[in-house]
Amino acid sequence: MAITAADVSKLRKMTGAGMMDCKKALQEAEGDFDKAVEVIRKKGMAVASKRADREASEGVVLSKVTDDAKKGALVVLNCETDFVAKNDSFVALAQSILDLGLEKGVKTLDELQELELDGVPVKDVITEQIGVIGEKLELAAFEVIEAEKVMAYIHPGNKLATIVGFNKADVEDQMAKDVAMQVAAMAPIAVDRDSVPQDIIDKELEIGKEMARNEGKPEEMLDRIAQGRLGKFFKESTLLEQAFVKDNKLSIKQYLQGADKELTVTGFKRYSLNN
């Protein structure tokens, strides 16, 4: 059967694929649009297979909270080039996936992959877009935080984003944003020293002892010196003990308690494509 320009245009709007790809898909499907869409999708899978060994190190990192600010989510959609990462349609795809995850209340990347976006599972949408764009794409991460209040922050450029949970709903937006930006800027490893994994503590103590030993310090002093360096590590690497970037005379804990003695952070997530 004859494939008209209108048919090709319709399929292109449905899939986002190139004009010639749409024409070939319609010809292969003998004018059946559902089959043509499947052809485009399979083409995407073929491209995905060919590009499996490529590195998808570019992309976008987006975060958002629900209307009641009780839940926040962060999504990472990778691609191969910065050119694609800056494309409005690519950013819109990542945003629609993030919106869907928040709306449906899923908590894991696997659950997100199975959700349907416009009737198509997210994992298949990604595969289709590989065929359309011609680059390896990967939905790399999906993180969720639930708290009395959650604040999201996206650093300009969409390469770094955070979500931070607080134990009280009435924390001021600016204060919450300041902490979310602190997490973005200073990359803490944990909320406080009590939540630092023991293996990291053990490693820092060992490093501290070895440094002191290399400096020629007496063996009997190594443990004490290592403990002192561990305290410095906590101040630099745990959110509540870090110096507030807007006023380094205050720790984040002191900044929060200046507004409410009981106010604290319950958790955070941070993702950066740069480090």
Secondary structure by P-SEA (a helix, b strand, c coil): ccccaaaaaaaaaaccccaaaaaaaaaaacccaaaaaaaaaaaaaaaaaaaccccccbbbbbbbbcccccbbbbbbbbbccccccccaaaaaaaaaaaaaaaaaccccaaaaaacccccccaaaaaaaaaaaacbbbbccbbbbbbccbbbbbbcccccccbbbbbccccccaaaaaaaaaaaacccccccccccccaaaaaaaaaaaaaaaaaacccccaaaaaaaaaaaaaaaacccccccccccccccaaaaaaaaccccccccbbbbbccc
